[in-house]
Amino acid sequence: MERADADRLKAVLAKMMAVLVIIGAINWGLIGFFNWNLVDAIFGGGSREQTSALGRLIYSVVGLAGVALALTFPWRRPLDTMTTTTTTRITGAGANRRPDVHA
């Protein structure tokens, strides 16, 4: 039971980090394409030198979420979720028959 709770908590944290990283990516895209900073527009601060403390905090949280997501990202699927295929050997009468094909 405790393992299920821990897995659920990890899944929620991973989703929260992913959302923060997506928000950060959108903001960096706006800065790169339009030279417009969404975080500064919402929370104050008008130029690079005058970024508000709240804006800097948000940048920090998004940056930390990006690092955490990069370190914990499941680069490979866990073994228990991988699917395997098996082959069945047909022997005896009818082994050379074509299996029925349904559309």
Secondary structure, DSSP 8 states (H G I E B T S, - for coil): -HHHHHHHHHHHHHHHHHHHHHHHHHHHHHHHHHS--HHHHHH---SGGG--HHHHHHHHHHHHHHHHHHHH--SS--GGG----------STTTTS------
